[in-house]
Amino acid sequence: MLSQIDIQNIVTIAKEAGDAIMQVSKQDFEVECKQDNSPITLADKKANNIKEKHIYNKNNLLNEWFLAESFGSIKKLTSVHI
């Protein structure tokens, strides 16, 4: 079960990712295609990097595998983009 601390962390991550998405949406941006031809933008990439940063910082998961939906695959977290 999620504790109050976990919920607060989720809210913090969501707000930070949302802020990054809004910053990108205020400017012109390109839409790329993932391997499955679904769209991905700089906003998606920034939000994903924020999630990775928080997951790594909280759980020390560098070099662990996880599903990165924004990139359409399972990947190994080898660096954290802050």
PDB file with SEQRES, HELIX, SHEET and CRYST1 records, atoms N, CA, C and O in Angstrom:
SEQRES   1 A   82  MET LEU SER GLN ILE ASP ILE GLN ASN ILE VAL THR ILE          
SEQRES   2 A   82  ALA LYS GLU ALA GLY ASP ALA ILE MET GLN VAL SER LYS          
SEQRES   3 A   82  GLN ASP PHE GLU VAL GLU CYS LYS GLN ASP ASN SER PRO          
SEQRES   4 A   82  ILE THR LEU ALA ASP LYS LYS ALA ASN ASN ILE LYS GLU          
SEQRES   5 A   82  LYS HIS ILE TYR ASN LYS ASN ASN LEU LEU ASN GLU TRP          
SEQRES   6 A   82  PHE LEU ALA GLU SER PHE GLY SER ILE LYS LYS LEU THR          
SEQRES   7 A   82  SER VAL HIS ILE                                              
HELIX    1 AA1 GLN A    4  SER A   25  1                                  22    
HELIX    2 AA2 LEU A   42  ASN A   59  1                                  18    
HELIX    3 AA3 GLU A   69  PHE A   71  5                                   3    
SHEET    1 AA1 2 VAL A  31  CYS A  33  0                                        
SHEET    2 AA1 2 PRO A  39  THR A  41 -1                                        
SHEET    1 AA2 2 TRP A  65  ALA A  68  0                                        
SHEET    2 AA2 2 SER A  73  LYS A  76 -1                                        
CRYST1    1.000    1.000    1.000  90.00  90.00  90.00 P 1           1          
ATOM      1  N   MET A   1       0.844  -1.175   0.000  1.00  0.00           N  
ATOM      2  CA  MET A   1       0.000   0.000   0.000  1.00  0.00           C  
ATOM      3  C   MET A   1       0.895   1.246   0.000  1.00  0.00           C  
ATOM      4  O   MET A   1       1.954   1.257   0.627  1.00  0.00           O  
ATOM      5  N   LEU A   2       0.469   2.266  -0.692  1.00  0.00           N  
ATOM      6  CA  LEU A   2       1.232   3.501  -0.742  1.00  0.00           C  
ATOM      7  C   LEU A   2       1.108   4.259   0.566  1.00  0.00           C  
ATOM      8  O   LEU A   2       0.017   4.408   1.117  1.00  0.00           O  
ATOM      9  N   SER A   3       2.234   4.731   1.049  1.00  0.00           N  
ATOM     10  CA  SER A   3       2.208   5.556   2.252  1.00  0.00           C  
ATOM     11  C   SER A   3       2.011   7.016   1.855  1.00  0.00           C  
ATOM     12  O   SER A   3       2.079   7.364   0.676  1.00  0.00           O  
ATOM     13  N   GLN A   4       1.769   7.856   2.842  1.00  0.00           N  
ATOM     14  CA  GLN A   4       1.610   9.287   2.587  1.00  0.00           C  
ATOM     15  C   GLN A   4       2.859   9.865   1.937  1.00  0.00           C  
ATOM     16  O   GLN A   4       2.761  10.733   1.071  1.00  0.00           O  
ATOM     17  N   ILE A   5       4.030   9.392   2.346  1.00  0.00           N  
ATOM     18  CA  ILE A   5       5.288   9.879   1.769  1.00  0.00           C  
ATOM     19  C   ILE A   5       5.368   9.490   0.300  1.00  0.00           C  
ATOM     20  O   ILE A   5       5.773  10.304  -0.530  1.00  0.00           O  
ATOM     21  N   ASP A   6       4.987   8.258  -0.036  1.00  0.00           N  
ATOM     22  CA  ASP A   6       5.006   7.834  -1.423  1.00  0.00           C  
ATOM     23  C   ASP A   6       4.076   8.694  -2.271  1.00  0.00           C  
ATOM     24  O   ASP A   6       4.433   9.094  -3.379  1.00  0.00           O  
ATOM     25  N   ILE A   7       2.898   8.974  -1.758  1.00  0.00           N  
ATOM     26  CA  ILE A   7       1.941   9.793  -2.498  1.00  0.00           C  
ATOM     27  C   ILE A   7       2.501  11.194  -2.705  1.00  0.00           C  
ATOM     28  O   ILE A   7       2.365  11.751  -3.794  1.00  0.00           O  
ATOM     29  N   GLN A   8       3.122  11.772  -1.693  1.00  0.00           N  
ATOM     30  CA  GLN A   8       3.713  13.097  -1.837  1.00  0.00           C  
ATOM     31  C   GLN A   8       4.829  13.084  -2.877  1.00  0.00           C  
ATOM     32  O   GLN A   8       4.967  14.036  -3.645  1.00  0.00           O  
ATOM     33  N   ASN A   9       5.624  12.023  -2.910  1.00  0.00           N  
ATOM     34  CA  ASN A   9       6.679  11.909  -3.925  1.00  0.00           C  
ATOM     35  C   ASN A   9       6.078  11.846  -5.322  1.00  0.00           C  
ATOM     36  O   ASN A   9       6.589  12.471  -6.252  1.00  0.00           O  
ATOM     37  N   ILE A  10       5.000  11.097  -5.469  1.00  0.00           N  
ATOM     38  CA  ILE A  10       4.333  10.989  -6.764  1.00  0.00           C  
ATOM     39  C   ILE A  10       3.808  12.348  -7.203  1.00  0.00           C  
ATOM     40  O   ILE A  10       3.945  12.721  -8.369  1.00  0.00           O  
ATOM     41  N   VAL A  11       3.209  13.089  -6.280  1.00  0.00           N  
ATOM     42  CA  VAL A  11       2.689  14.424  -6.593  1.00  0.00           C  
ATOM     43  C   VAL A  11       3.833  15.352  -7.010  1.00  0.00           C  
ATOM     44  O   VAL A  11       3.700  16.106  -7.974  1.00  0.00           O  
ATOM     45  N   THR A  12       4.943  15.299  -6.294  1.00  0.00           N  
ATOM     46  CA  THR A  12       6.113  16.131  -6.619  1.00  0.00           C  
ATOM     47  C   THR A  12       6.637  15.816  -8.018  1.00  0.00           C  
ATOM     48  O   THR A  12       6.912  16.725  -8.802  1.00  0.00           O  
ATOM     49  N   ILE A  13       6.774  14.539  -8.325  1.00  0.00           N  
ATOM     50  CA  ILE A  13       7.261  14.129  -9.647  1.00  0.00           C  
ATOM     51  C   ILE A  13       6.288  14.589 -10.731  1.00  0.00           C  
ATOM     52  O   ILE A  13       6.711  15.109 -11.764  1.00  0.00           O  
ATOM     53  N   ALA A  14       4.999  14.401 -10.503  1.00  0.00           N  
ATOM     54  CA  ALA A  14       3.991  14.793 -11.496  1.00  0.00           C  
ATOM     55  C   ALA A  14       4.016  16.300 -11.749  1.00  0.00           C  
ATOM     56  O   ALA A  14       3.918  16.738 -12.895  1.00  0.00           O  
ATOM     57  N   LYS A  15       4.148  17.088 -10.688  1.00  0.00           N  
ATOM     58  CA  LYS A  15       4.194  18.545 -10.854  1.00  0.00           C  
ATOM     59  C   LYS A  15       5.453  18.973 -11.611  1.00  0.00           C  
ATOM     60  O   LYS A  15       5.385  19.820 -12.503  1.00  0.00           O  
ATOM     61  N   GLU A  16       6.588  18.394 -11.260  1.00  0.00           N  
ATOM     62  CA  GLU A  16       7.839  18.752 -11.937  1.00  0.00           C  
ATOM     63  C   GLU A  16       7.781  18.360 -13.417  1.00  0.00           C  
ATOM     64  O   GLU A  16       8.190  19.133 -14.284  1.00  0.00           O  
ATOM     65  N   ALA A  17       7.276  17.166 -13.699  1.00  0.00           N  
ATOM     66  CA  ALA A  17       7.149  16.724 -15.091  1.00  0.00           C  
ATOM     67  C   ALA A  17       6.149  17.601 -15.839  1.00  0.00           C  
ATOM     68  O   ALA A  17       6.379  17.958 -16.994  1.00  0.00           O  
ATOM     69  N   GLY A  18       5.047  17.946 -15.190  1.00  0.00           N  
ATOM     70  CA  GLY A  18       4.061  18.820 -15.806  1.00  0.00           C  
ATOM     71  C   GLY A  18       4.612  20.192 -16.135  1.00  0.00           C  
ATOM     72  O   GLY A  18       4.312  20.751 -17.190  1.00  0.00           O  
ATOM     73  N   ASP A  19       5.420  20.738 -15.232  1.00  0.00           N  
ATOM     74  CA  ASP A  19       6.063  22.034 -15.494  1.00  0.00           C  
ATOM     75  C   ASP A  19       6.970  21.951 -16.715  1.00  0.00           C  
ATOM     76  O   ASP A  19       6.980  22.862 -17.543  1.00  0.00           O  
ATOM     77  N   ALA A  20       7.731  20.870 -16.834  1.00  0.00           N  
ATOM     78  CA  ALA A  20       8.633  20.694 -17.978  1.00  0.00           C  
ATOM     79  C   ALA A  20       7.829  20.594 -19.278  1.00  0.00           C  
ATOM     80  O   ALA A  20       8.207  21.168 -20.299  1.00  0.00           O  
ATOM     81  N   ILE A  21       6.723  19.862 -19.225  1.00  0.00           N  
ATOM     82  CA  ILE A  21       5.867  19.712 -20.404  1.00  0.00           C  
ATOM     83  C   ILE A  21       5.296  21.065 -20.817  1.00  0.00           C  
ATOM     84  O   ILE A  21       5.275  21.390 -22.004  1.00  0.00           O  
ATOM     85  N   MET A  22       4.838  21.848 -19.860  1.00  0.00           N  
ATOM     86  CA  MET A  22       4.262  23.156 -20.169  1.00  0.00           C  
ATOM     87  C   MET A  22       5.294  24.107 -20.766  1.00  0.00           C  
ATOM     88  O   MET A  22       4.965  24.893 -21.654  1.00  0.00           O  
ATOM     89  N   GLN A  23       6.533  24.046 -20.292  1.00  0.00           N  
ATOM     90  CA  GLN A  23       7.588  24.889 -20.855  1.00  0.00           C  
ATOM     91  C   GLN A  23       7.817  24.567 -22.329  1.00  0.00           C  
ATOM     92  O   GLN A  23       7.960  25.471 -23.153  1.00  0.00           O  
ATOM     93  N   VAL A  24       7.851  23.294 -22.654  1.00  0.00           N  
ATOM     94  CA  VAL A  24       8.045  22.890 -24.052  1.00  0.00           C  
ATOM     95  C   VAL A  24       6.844  23.304 -24.894  1.00  0.00           C  
ATOM     96  O   VAL A  24       7.008  23.726 -26.039  1.00  0.00           O  
ATOM     97  N   SER A  25       5.642  23.188 -24.344  1.00  0.00           N  
ATOM     98  CA  SER A  25       4.434  23.495 -25.119  1.00  0.00           C  
ATOM     99  C   SER A  25       4.305  24.980 -25.459  1.00  0.00           C  
ATOM    100  O   SER A  25       3.512  25.347 -26.327  1.00  0.00           O  
ATOM    101  N   LYS A  26       5.073  25.835 -24.786  1.00  0.00           N  
ATOM    102  CA  LYS A  26       5.019  27.276 -25.045  1.00  0.00           C  
ATOM    103  C   LYS A  26       5.894  27.683 -26.229  1.00  0.00           C  
ATOM    104  O   LYS A  26       5.926  28.857 -26.598  1.00  0.00           O  
ATOM    105  N   GLN A  27       6.594  26.735 -26.820  1.00  0.00           N  
ATOM    106  CA  GLN A  27       7.482  27.035 -27.935  1.00  0.00           C  
ATOM    107  C   GLN A  27       7.220  26.053 -29.074  1.00  0.00           C  
ATOM    108  O   GLN A  27       6.508  25.063 -28.905  1.00  0.00           O  
ATOM    109  N   ASP A  28       7.796  26.338 -30.218  1.00  0.00           N  
ATOM    110  CA  ASP A  28       7.694  25.389 -31.323  1.00  0.00           C  
ATOM    111  C   ASP A  28       8.498  24.148 -30.973  1.00  0.00           C  
ATOM    112  O   ASP A  28       9.578  24.245 -30.390  1.00  0.00           O  
ATOM    113  N   PHE A  29       7.975  22.991 -31.325  1.00  0.00           N  
ATOM    114  CA  PHE A  29       8.691  21.752 -31.066  1.00  0.00           C  
ATOM    115  C   PHE A  29       8.398  20.755 -32.172  1.00  0.00           C  
ATOM    116  O   PHE A  29       7.365  20.817 -32.839  1.00  0.00           O  
ATOM    117  N   GLU A  30       9.330  19.840 -32.346  1.00  0.00           N  
ATOM    118  CA  GLU A  30       9.192  18.814 -33.370  1.00  0.00           C  
ATOM    119  C   GLU A  30       8.541  17.574 -32.779  1.00  0.00           C  
ATOM    120  O   GLU A  30       8.631  17.310 -31.580  1.00  0.00           O  
ATOM    121  N   VAL A  31       7.899  16.836 -33.635  1.00  0.00           N  
ATOM    122  CA  VAL A  31       7.334  15.552 -33.247  1.00  0.00           C  
ATOM    123  C   VAL A  31       8.110  14.477 -33.998  1.00  0.00           C  
ATOM    124  O   VAL A  31       8.148  14.466 -35.228  1.00  0.00           O  
ATOM    125  N   GLU A  32       8.724  13.581 -33.247  1.00  0.00           N  
ATOM    126  CA  GLU A  32       9.453  12.471 -33.832  1.00  0.00           C  
ATOM    127  C   GLU A  32       8.584  11.222 -33.733  1.00  0.00           C  
ATOM    128  O   GLU A  32       7.529  11.240 -33.099  1.00  0.00           O  
ATOM    129  N   CYS A  33       9.030  10.147 -34.359  1.00  0.00           N  
ATOM    130  CA  CYS A  33       8.319   8.875 -34.262  1.00  0.00           C  
ATOM    131  C   CYS A  33       9.199   7.839 -33.586  1.00  0.00           C  
ATOM    132  O   CYS A  33      10.392   7.726 -33.868  1.00  0.00           O  
ATOM    133  N   LYS A  34       8.570   7.077 -32.674  1.00  0.00           N  
ATOM    134  CA  LYS A  34       9.255   5.963 -32.037  1.00  0.00           C  
ATOM    135  C   LYS A  34       9.278   4.788 -33.016  1.00  0.00           C  
ATOM    136  O   LYS A  34       8.738   4.882 -34.118  1.00  0.00           O  
ATOM    137  N   GLN A  35       9.895   3.700 -32.614  1.00  0.00           N  
ATOM    138  CA  GLN A  35       9.987   2.529 -33.481  1.00  0.00           C  
ATOM    139  C   GLN A  35       8.620   2.025 -33.923  1.00  0.00           C  
ATOM    140  O   GLN A  35       8.484   1.481 -35.019  1.00  0.00           O  
ATOM    141  N   ASP A  36       7.615   2.200 -33.084  1.00  0.00           N  
ATOM    142  CA  ASP A  36       6.270   1.720 -33.441  1.00  0.00           C  
ATOM    143  C   ASP A  36       5.456   2.786 -34.178  1.00  0.00           C  
ATOM    144  O   ASP A  36       4.249   2.634 -34.367  1.00  0.00           O  
ATOM    145  N   ASN A  37       6.129   3.868 -34.593  1.00  0.00           N  
ATOM    146  CA  ASN A  37       5.534   4.997 -35.318  1.00  0.00           C  
ATOM    147  C   ASN A  37       4.592   5.851 -34.485  1.00  0.00           C  
ATOM    148  O   ASN A  37       3.880   6.686 -35.043  1.00  0.00           O  
ATOM    149  N   SER A  38       4.563   5.674 -33.172  1.00  0.00           N  
ATOM    150  CA  SER A  38       3.783   6.568 -32.321  1.00  0.00           C  
ATOM    151  C   SER A  38       4.621   7.821 -32.053  1.00  0.00           C  
ATOM    152  O   SER A  38       5.850   7.759 -32.063  1.00  0.00           O  
ATOM    153  N   PRO A  39       3.968   8.945 -31.815  1.00  0.00           N  
ATOM    154  CA  PRO A  39       4.692  10.212 -31.670  1.00  0.00           C  
ATOM    155  C   PRO A  39       5.406  10.358 -30.325  1.00  0.00           C  
ATOM    156  O   PRO A  39       4.984   9.803 -29.311  1.00  0.00           O  
ATOM    157  N   ILE A  40       6.497  11.119 -30.350  1.00  0.00           N  
ATOM    158  CA  ILE A  40       7.218  11.497 -29.133  1.00  0.00           C  
ATOM    159  C   ILE A  40       7.784  12.894 -29.345  1.00  0.00           C  
ATOM    160  O   ILE A  40       8.261  13.220 -30.432  1.00  0.00           O  
ATOM    161  N   THR A  41       7.729  13.714 -28.306  1.00  0.00           N  
ATOM    162  CA  THR A  41       8.225  15.091 -28.396  1.00  0.00           C  
ATOM    163  C   THR A  41       9.282  15.339 -27.322  1.00  0.00           C  
ATOM    164  O   THR A  41       9.538  14.490 -26.467  1.00  0.00           O  
ATOM    165  N   LEU A  42       9.880  16.509 -27.388  1.00  0.00           N  
ATOM    166  CA  LEU A  42      10.825  16.917 -26.359  1.00  0.00           C  
ATOM    167  C   LEU A  42      10.156  16.930 -24.996  1.00  0.00           C  
ATOM    168  O   LEU A  42      10.793  16.613 -23.991  1.00  0.00           O  
ATOM    169  N   ALA A  43       8.890  17.290 -24.947  1.00  0.00           N  
ATOM    170  CA  ALA A  43       8.149  17.291 -23.674  1.00  0.00           C  
ATOM    171  C   ALA A  43       8.100  15.881 -23.084  1.00  0.00           C  
ATOM    172  O   ALA A  43       8.297  15.704 -21.882  1.00  0.00           O  
ATOM    173  N   ASP A  44       7.839  14.884 -23.921  1.00  0.00           N  
ATOM    174  CA  ASP A  44       7.825  13.497 -23.451  1.00  0.00           C  
ATOM    175  C   ASP A  44       9.186  13.103 -22.888  1.00  0.00           C  
ATOM    176  O   ASP A  44       9.281  12.486 -21.827  1.00  0.00           O  
ATOM    177  N   LYS A  45      10.228  13.467 -23.612  1.00  0.00           N  
ATOM    178  CA  LYS A  45      11.588  13.106 -23.196  1.00  0.00           C  
ATOM    179  C   LYS A  45      11.964  13.779 -21.881  1.00  0.00           C  
ATOM    180  O   LYS A  45      12.552  13.149 -21.002  1.00  0.00           O  
ATOM    181  N   LYS A  46      11.625  15.059 -21.749  1.00  0.00           N  
ATOM    182  CA  LYS A  46      11.943  15.770 -20.503  1.00  0.00           C  
ATOM    183  C   LYS A  46      11.181  15.184 -19.318  1.00  0.00           C  
ATOM    184  O   LYS A  46      11.751  14.990 -18.243  1.00  0.00           O  
ATOM    185  N   ALA A  47       9.902  14.905 -19.513  1.00  0.00           N  
ATOM    186  CA  ALA A  47       9.102  14.322 -18.436  1.00  0.00           C  
ATOM    187  C   ALA A  47       9.669  12.956 -18.041  1.00  0.00           C  
ATOM    188  O   ALA A  47       9.751  12.638 -16.855  1.00  0.00           O  
ATOM    189  N   ASN A  48      10.055  12.162 -19.018  1.00  0.00           N  
ATOM    190  CA  ASN A  48      10.639  10.854 -18.731  1.00  0.00           C  
ATOM    191  C   ASN A  48      11.947  10.999 -17.959  1.00  0.00           C  
ATOM    192  O   ASN A  48      12.197  10.245 -17.018  1.00  0.00           O  
ATOM    193  N   ASN A  49      12.781  11.959 -18.347  1.00  0.00           N  
ATOM    194  CA  ASN A  49      14.056  12.175 -17.638  1.00  0.00           C  
ATOM    195  C   ASN A  49      13.813  12.566 -16.181  1.00  0.00           C  
ATOM    196  O   ASN A  49      14.555  12.144 -15.295  1.00  0.00           O  
ATOM    197  N   ILE A  50      12.789  13.363 -15.931  1.00  0.00           N  
ATOM    198  CA  ILE A  50      12.456  13.754 -14.554  1.00  0.00           C  
ATOM    199  C   ILE A  50      12.039  12.527 -13.750  1.00  0.00           C  
ATOM    200  O   ILE A  50      12.472  12.353 -12.611  1.00  0.00           O  
ATOM    201  N   LYS A  51      11.204  11.684 -14.335  1.00  0.00           N  
ATOM    202  CA  LYS A  51      10.796  10.459 -13.650  1.00  0.00           C  
ATOM    203  C   LYS A  51      12.004   9.569 -13.359  1.00  0.00           C  
ATOM    204  O   LYS A  51      12.129   9.028 -12.260  1.00  0.00           O  
ATOM    205  N   GLU A  52      12.894   9.419 -14.346  1.00  0.00           N  
ATOM    206  CA  GLU A  52      14.098   8.611 -14.137  1.00  0.00           C  
ATOM    207  C   GLU A  52      14.938   9.171 -12.996  1.00  0.00           C  
ATOM    208  O   GLU A  52      15.425   8.423 -12.148  1.00  0.00           O  
ATOM    209  N   LYS A  53      15.105  10.494 -12.981  1.00  0.00           N  
ATOM    210  CA  LYS A  53      15.914  11.131 -11.937  1.00  0.00           C  
ATOM    211  C   LYS A  53      15.356  10.820 -10.558  1.00  0.00           C  
ATOM    212  O   LYS A  53      16.108  10.474  -9.646  1.00  0.00           O  
ATOM    213  N   HIS A  54      14.048  10.942 -10.398  1.00  0.00           N  
ATOM    214  CA  HIS A  54      13.433  10.690  -9.098  1.00  0.00           C  
ATOM    215  C   HIS A  54      13.502   9.211  -8.712  1.00  0.00           C  
ATOM    216  O   HIS A  54      13.747   8.881  -7.551  1.00  0.00           O  
ATOM    217  N   ILE A  55      13.288   8.330  -9.679  1.00  0.00           N  
ATOM    218  CA  ILE A  55      13.375   6.896  -9.392  1.00  0.00           C  
ATOM    219  C   ILE A  55      14.789   6.542  -8.958  1.00  0.00           C  
ATOM    220  O   ILE A  55      14.979   5.817  -7.981  1.00  0.00           O  
ATOM    221  N   TYR A  56      15.775   7.049  -9.678  1.00  0.00           N  
ATOM    222  CA  TYR A  56      17.172   6.758  -9.336  1.00  0.00           C  
ATOM    223  C   TYR A  56      17.515   7.321  -7.962  1.00  0.00           C  
ATOM    224  O   TYR A  56      18.080   6.616  -7.126  1.00  0.00           O  
ATOM    225  N   ASN A  57      17.181   8.577  -7.726  1.00  0.00           N  
ATOM    226  CA  ASN A  57      17.551   9.202  -6.452  1.00  0.00           C  
ATOM    227  C   ASN A  57      16.910   8.501  -5.264  1.00  0.00           C  
ATOM    228  O   ASN A  57      17.535   8.374  -4.211  1.00  0.00           O  
ATOM    229  N   LYS A  58      15.674   8.047  -5.417  1.00  0.00           N  
ATOM    230  CA  LYS A  58      14.970   7.414  -4.306  1.00  0.00           C  
ATOM    231  C   LYS A  58      15.410   5.973  -4.090  1.00  0.00           C  
ATOM    232  O   LYS A  58      15.475   5.504  -2.953  1.00  0.00           O  
ATOM    233  N   ASN A  59      15.710   5.273  -5.173  1.00  0.00           N  
ATOM    234  CA  ASN A  59      15.923   3.829  -5.073  1.00  0.00           C  
ATOM    235  C   ASN A  59      17.321   3.357  -5.478  1.00  0.00           C  
ATOM    236  O   ASN A  59      17.609   2.162  -5.411  1.00  0.00           O  
ATOM    237  N   ASN A  60      18.188   4.276  -5.894  1.00  0.00           N  
ATOM    238  CA  ASN A  60      19.538   3.915  -6.327  1.00  0.00           C  
ATOM    239  C   ASN A  60      19.488   2.796  -7.372  1.00  0.00           C  
ATOM    240  O   ASN A  60      20.084   1.734  -7.191  1.00  0.00           O  
ATOM    241  N   LEU A  61      18.779   3.048  -8.449  1.00  0.00           N  
ATOM    242  CA  LEU A  61      18.559   2.026  -9.465  1.00  0.00           C  
ATOM    243  C   LEU A  61      19.435   2.180 -10.708  1.00  0.00           C  
ATOM    244  O   LEU A  61      19.088   1.653 -11.764  1.00  0.00           O  
ATOM    245  N   LEU A  62      20.538   2.877 -10.610  1.00  0.00           N  
ATOM    246  CA  LEU A  62      21.423   2.997 -11.760  1.00  0.00           C  
ATOM    247  C   LEU A  62      21.843   1.606 -12.199  1.00  0.00           C  
ATOM    248  O   LEU A  62      22.149   0.753 -11.366  1.00  0.00           O  
ATOM    249  N   ASN A  63      21.858   1.382 -13.480  1.00  0.00           N  
ATOM    250  CA  ASN A  63      22.193   0.098 -14.106  1.00  0.00           C  
ATOM    251  C   ASN A  63      21.127  -0.966 -13.897  1.00  0.00           C  
ATOM    252  O   ASN A  63      21.411  -2.155 -14.045  1.00  0.00           O  
ATOM    253  N   GLU A  64      19.917  -0.569 -13.559  1.00  0.00           N  
ATOM    254  CA  GLU A  64      18.793  -1.503 -13.461  1.00  0.00           C  
ATOM    255  C   GLU A  64      17.894  -1.309 -14.676  1.00  0.00           C  
ATOM    256  O   GLU A  64      17.878  -0.231 -15.270  1.00  0.00           O  
ATOM    257  N   TRP A  65      17.150  -2.340 -15.046  1.00  0.00           N  
ATOM    258  CA  TRP A  65      16.248  -2.305 -16.194  1.00  0.00           C  
ATOM    259  C   TRP A  65      14.867  -1.808 -15.770  1.00  0.00           C  
ATOM    260  O   TRP A  65      14.394  -2.136 -14.682  1.00  0.00           O  
ATOM    261  N   PHE A  66      14.227  -1.025 -16.623  1.00  0.00           N  
ATOM    262  CA  PHE A  66      12.860  -0.595 -16.369  1.00  0.00           C  
ATOM    263  C   PHE A  66      12.189  -0.254 -17.689  1.00  0.00           C  
ATOM    264  O   PHE A  66      12.858  -0.031 -18.698  1.00  0.00           O  
ATOM    265  N   LEU A  67      10.872  -0.217 -17.675  1.00  0.00           N  
ATOM    266  CA  LEU A  67      10.114   0.098 -18.868  1.00  0.00           C  
ATOM    267  C   LEU A  67      10.050   1.606 -19.042  1.00  0.00           C  
ATOM    268  O   LEU A  67       9.556   2.320 -18.170  1.00  0.00           O  
ATOM    269  N   ALA A  68      10.548   2.080 -20.161  1.00  0.00           N  
ATOM    270  CA  ALA A  68      10.510   3.502 -20.487  1.00  0.00           C  
ATOM    271  C   ALA A  68       9.505   3.693 -21.614  1.00  0.00           C  
ATOM    272  O   ALA A  68       9.874   3.653 -22.788  1.00  0.00           O  
ATOM    273  N   GLU A  69       8.254   3.899 -21.271  1.00  0.00           N  
ATOM    274  CA  GLU A  69       7.185   4.002 -22.264  1.00  0.00           C  
ATOM    275  C   GLU A  69       7.475   5.093 -23.278  1.00  0.00           C  
ATOM    276  O   GLU A  69       7.153   4.946 -24.457  1.00  0.00           O  
ATOM    277  N   SER A  70       8.076   6.182 -22.835  1.00  0.00           N  
ATOM    278  CA  SER A  70       8.352   7.282 -23.755  1.00  0.00           C  
ATOM    279  C   SER A  70       9.282   6.876 -24.882  1.00  0.00           C  
ATOM    280  O   SER A  70       9.292   7.502 -25.942  1.00  0.00           O  
ATOM    281  N   PHE A  71      10.054   5.839 -24.660  1.00  0.00           N  
ATOM    282  CA  PHE A  71      10.982   5.389 -25.689  1.00  0.00           C  
ATOM    283  C   PHE A  71      10.540   4.063 -26.283  1.00  0.00           C  
ATOM    284  O   PHE A  71      11.228   3.509 -27.140  1.00  0.00           O  
ATOM    285  N   GLY A  72       9.392   3.544 -25.836  1.00  0.00           N  
ATOM    286  CA  GLY A  72       8.795   2.373 -26.429  1.00  0.00           C  
ATOM    287  C   GLY A  72       9.526   1.074 -26.183  1.00  0.00           C  
ATOM    288  O   GLY A  72       9.376   0.121 -26.947  1.00  0.00           O  
ATOM    289  N   SER A  73      10.323   1.024 -25.118  1.00  0.00           N  
ATOM    290  CA  SER A  73      11.069  -0.202 -24.881  1.00  0.00           C  
ATOM    291  C   SER A  73      11.497  -0.294 -23.418  1.00  0.00           C  
ATOM    292  O   SER A  73      11.345   0.638 -22.629  1.00  0.00           O  
ATOM    293  N   ILE A  74      12.033  -1.454 -23.104  1.00  0.00           N  
ATOM    294  CA  ILE A  74      12.671  -1.621 -21.803  1.00  0.00           C  
ATOM    295  C   ILE A  74      14.103  -1.154 -21.963  1.00  0.00           C  
ATOM    296  O   ILE A  74      14.760  -1.499 -22.945  1.00  0.00           O  
ATOM    297  N   LYS A  75      14.591  -0.383 -21.023  1.00  0.00           N  
ATOM    298  CA  LYS A  75      15.965   0.089 -21.127  1.00  0.00           C  
ATOM    299  C   LYS A  75      16.666   0.027 -19.789  1.00  0.00           C  
ATOM    300  O   LYS A  75      16.037  -0.107 -18.740  1.00  0.00           O  
ATOM    301  N   LYS A  76      17.973   0.126 -19.847  1.00  0.00           N  
ATOM    302  CA  LYS A  76      18.796   0.115 -18.647  1.00  0.00           C  
ATOM    303  C   LYS A  76      19.118   1.564 -18.306  1.00  0.00           C  
ATOM    304  O   LYS A  76      19.582   2.320 -19.160  1.00  0.00           O  
ATOM    305  N   LEU A  77      18.870   1.950 -17.054  1.00  0.00           N  
ATOM    306  CA  LEU A  77      19.155   3.307 -16.606  1.00  0.00           C  
ATOM    307  C   LEU A  77      20.645   3.409 -16.326  1.00  0.00           C  
ATOM    308  O   LEU A  77      21.124   2.947 -15.290  1.00  0.00           O  
ATOM    309  N   THR A  78      21.380   4.020 -17.260  1.00  0.00           N  
ATOM    310  CA  THR A  78      22.831   4.100 -17.123  1.00  0.00           C  
ATOM    311  C   THR A  78      23.308   5.501 -16.761  1.00  0.00           C  
ATOM    312  O   THR A  78      24.461   5.688 -16.373  1.00  0.00           O  
ATOM    313  N   SER A  79      22.424   6.481 -16.887  1.00  0.00           N  
ATOM    314  CA  SER A  79      22.777   7.829 -16.468  1.00  0.00           C  
ATOM    315  C   SER A  79      21.504   8.553 -16.118  1.00  0.00           C  
ATOM    316  O   SER A  79      20.413   8.159 -16.531  1.00  0.00           O  
ATOM    317  N   VAL A  80      21.647   9.604 -15.363  1.00  0.00           N  
ATOM    318  CA  VAL A  80      20.489  10.391 -14.947  1.00  0.00           C  
ATOM    319  C   VAL A  80      20.694  11.798 -15.460  1.00  0.00           C  
ATOM    320  O   VAL A  80      21.695  12.441 -15.145  1.00  0.00           O  
ATOM    321  N   HIS A  81      19.740  12.285 -16.257  1.00  0.00           N  
ATOM    322  CA  HIS A  81      19.806  13.635 -16.831  1.00  0.00           C  
ATOM    323  C   HIS A  81      19.089  14.584 -15.900  1.00  0.00           C  
ATOM    324  O   HIS A  81      17.871  14.504 -15.743  1.00  0.00           O  
ATOM    325  N   ILE A  82      19.824  15.470 -15.291  1.00  0.00           N  
ATOM    326  CA  ILE A  82      19.228  16.398 -14.322  1.00  0.00           C  
ATOM    327  C   ILE A  82      19.100  17.776 -14.947  1.00  0.00           C  
ATOM    328  O   ILE A  82      18.621  18.706 -14.299  1.00  0.00           O  
TER     329      ILE A  82                                                      
END                                                                             
